[in-house]
Amino acid sequence: MRATLAAKRAALACRRMTGLAWRYKKTTALVAGSAYFGIKSLVDSKREESARLVENPTLLIWEISADSIFEAPPSTADQFGLSTLLSVLEKLAGAPQKITMLQALTALEMAAEDPRVRKLIVRVVPPPDSSKHSVSTGLGFAQTQELRQAILKFRAKKAEQFDSDNWNAFFHIDSFDDQLTYYLASAFRSILMQSTGSLPLTGLSSTQFHFKDLADKIGIDMQAETRKEYKSVTAPFTESSMPEKHRENIMEILSSLDSQLVSDIALDRCNSTNAKASSGESKDATADAAKQMLRYVMEEEGPFLTAKEAYDMGLISDIGQYDLFTYGRAQSNVTSLGDYGEARRREVERDSWPTLTKFEKLVDFVKQAKGDEYYKSISKLYRAYMPTNPVTVGVVYLLGGIERGGSNGAGVIAKAINDAALDPEVQSIVLRVDSGGGDVIASETILKAVEEAQELFGKPVVASYGNVSASGAYYVTASCDHILASPGTLTGSIGVATLRPVFTKRLLDFVGVNVEVLSVAGKPFSVFQELQGRQLEKYRSIVDGIYASFTSHVAKGRKLTSEQVENIARGKVFTGADALQAKLIDRLGGFTRAIEVAAQMGYQARSLTLKCATDHHMRMEIASINRQYAGATDPEMLDGKYIPVNEDPQLKEKLNDIVTKRSIIDIITHYKQELARTSDKDYKPSITENIRIKEFPVESSSKDLLYSLFSKLTGDSSSSIAEALRHGLRQAISDSIRSSSPAQQPRVETDNLDIK
């Protein structure tokens, strides 16, 4: 009642404000314009600041909060600059700089190679939102592992570049609120915690809730079909306790992840504290002793260690308050990790990547003879496929549940993949996945887009798994040319599940509702009637068909026999480390390693033929040249699909007779010379040096940004009016993106294991 009254008052206030704004529209326009240009000047000054070259020496500072690291960049559909305005407001509020996982990983790896960077300080701070009290990174297990690998690489490179006293990697937090934050901290050389802080070490666990008894009590029957015994996403609604196969799978996952957690912490803290093995004791023996100590702490001393206890055990390096000047600000130029990454990337583009001066001279005549449009086409073609140019890798994101509709639906993801395939500058694609699956039809839509990029456009597609890529998400990526995952990634879950709630008469009587279902022919597919007889048989056969299609697709994509797939299917979930043994993935590695693998594949692909299939205008232009000047009769060439430069030795001779096309001949000749000089072995892809990255974020609407912006403007949630408006806007967003009912459609998804 209060929320409704508050919403009415808020609506009335909004109408009054709108009326005043229209009455004084000139003043409103002046204020809005001033605010726009003020914010624009702030953004421009920020960009100019980050454009400065990196100075020597440099101290990098990275502040992390629970919502400061995210996977995908802002949507390209942000037509009104809402994301920029939101970031400015957050910065003015003192929030940590937001950064994507890819930006963070790339900046850390660049800093590792850069001798001007001597120190790195990472601080985990509370989020600016007063309703969030937890101090953590907000990352999952596999994401934490990816950042740990980047930090460990930074430490190894700095140890090679400097003496031990001239570099460091610091981690500071007032108190640890969860184990994963400490898991990240353990990769640093020095860990600082306040004296009143604590460290929770309890080992990993999973909490499962079961609602069958509640559903029975209120009169809801759950009709479920699962393929097969390990597919447990429906178990919380159909079972009163955990099924044995589910329990077995969960324990295997927990054991694998717990082993990784303990081993990594023990090894890295031994290296960080320079633990000395006693005479005759090996380094492995020291690490084993550290593992035993951690096991003892988790079993006997948990859940919380005081700062002093953690220090005495070597789990942290120091106790005290954070003081930037103590860590070298007076001797170094301080910059944020995000700003450093942008500045360093500009340096690489300026100094390391080859110039196209010779190319510009070659096509200048073409520009005069054929005009700007043809010049731009040849320019794109040359820049994309010259062997000495950096490979461009397109990155597409598949995050969250896979649904048919919504701002992050299957059609949106498929379009992003198609855009990357159509882009003439992109030679290969990385599909970054962090999804537990979802709607089977939506998964099929994305799968077809992946296969089209591979088959129609000849572009390799590499899958990079984040925290989870299971069930429908694995179905989408099983045919990728290469799959990489972290050891802690949850993957597999090759199976199908469907769940239909049936509202019984007992529930309807309890709530005082009478329902009558009328139909003209047949039996309606309704939540008020249970599937029986022929309907149930048909429904089960559909689920069986989807499972058979799933396993067949995995067998084809992973080059396995049907028997091999069946042994690793049946809905079973694997960690990345176990998935490698089961041949579900190709290698262990994070986001940046996947991009380097894709770059190598893209380099090899562009070395085969001079492709023009990814740009309609170029196809037509090149086909026109072939028909008009070269006298080509090959149907494929006339269709404009390819110019097989390496396979048609007569093409150069034909074009030599055309004086006005001399520049085209020079370009092709130059291409062939560079191709002959540059072999695949000469190209060693590096995320820090010779790879261009072009991201294709999903084009979601501006509603989410509007909601976030409104939240910032209305401030603390204690205001009833602000809370009512937030609730109304959130509900409107939810209604606008609601997809088809999961009860009516079989799904390929895995359950939330809630591992902590």
Number of C-alpha atoms within 10 A of each C-alpha: 6 10 15 12 13 18 21 15 14 17 14 12 13 12 12 12 12 13 12 12 14 13 11 11 13 11 12 14 13 11 11 12 12 12 12 14 11 12 16 16 12 13 16 12 12 12 14 11 12 20 17 15 14 20 14 14 14 23 25 23 19 18 19 23 22 20 19 18 20 17 18 20 16 18 16 15 13 16 10 9 14 17 20 15 17 19 17 18 16 17 13 9 12 11 21 24 20 18 19 16 21 19 19 20 22 21 23 26 23 23 28 24 15 19 15 16 25 23 24 26 20 20 20 22 20 22 21 16 15 10 10 10 12 15 20 23 25 18 21 17 24 23 24 22 27 23 19 20 18 23 25 20 18 25 22 12 17 24 15 9 16 13 9 10 7 11 18 22 21 20 25 26 23 22 22 25 19 20 19 24 22 24 19 23 29 25 28 27 22 20 24 22 25 19 15 12 19 21 23 22 21 20 21 17 14 13 9 12 11 16 15 18 15 12 17 16 12 15 18 23 21 19 16 18 18 25 22 18 15 23 28 28 23 20 22 17 24 21 15 14 16 16 14 11 14 19 13 13 18 20 14 16 22 19 15 18 24 16 14 16 20 19 16 20 22 24 19 20 24 21 16 20 14 10 14 12 14 10 6 7 10 12 16 11 13 18 22 15 14 23 20 14 14 22 16 13 20 19 12 10 15 14 14 19 18 16 24 19 15 21 17 12 13 18 26 27 20 19 19 14 13 16 10 12 10 8 17 15 15 10 12 19 16 20 17 18 23 21 19 27 24 19 19 21 19 16 17 14 16 11 11 12 16 12 13 13 8 10 16 13 11 18 22 13 17 19 18 11 13 12 12 11 13 18 19 14 18 19 16 15 19 21 18 21 27 21 24 19 18 24 29 25 29 27 25 26 22 28 21 17 18 27 24 23 16 19 21 22 24 25 19 20 25 22 17 24 27 19 17 26 29 18 16 24 22 24 30 30 32 29 24 24 26 24 25 26 29 26 24 25 18 23 26 16 17 29 22 13 21 25 19 16 22 19 11 12 21 19 26 27 30 27 30 28 33 28 26 31 33 32 32 33 34 30 28 30 28 24 23 20 18 22 26 25 33 26 25 28 28 30 29 30 30 30 32 30 26 23 21 22 19 19 19 17 16 14 18 16 11 10 10 8 9 8 8 5 9 8 7 6 6 6 13 14 11 14 16 18 15 17 19 11 7 9 14 12 11 13 16 17 12 13 21 18 12 20 23 17 13 24 24 17 18 25 20 14 17 20 14 16 13 15 11 14 23 17 10 19 24 21 29 25 28 27 23 31 20 20 22 19 12 16 15 25 24 17 20 20 19 24 24 21 18 26 30 22 24 29 33 23 25 23 27 18 18 20 21 13 15 21 25 24 22 25 19 13 15 23 21 17 17 22 22 17 16 21 15 10 14 19 13 18 10 10 9 13 18 20 14 21 22 18 21 15 18 13 10 9 10 12 19 16 11 15 19 17 12 13 9 13 17 16 18 20 19 16 18 17 14 16 20 18 12 14 19 11 11 14 13 13 8 9 17 13 20 19 19 22 17 22 21 22 19 16 17 22 21 25 17 18 16 19 16 16 19 15 17 16 18 16 18 15 12 14 13 14 15 9 11 16 22 20 19 21 21 19 15 15 17 16 11 12 16 12 11 13 14 13 14 12 9 14 15 14 17 23 28 34 31 31 17 12 15 9 15 15
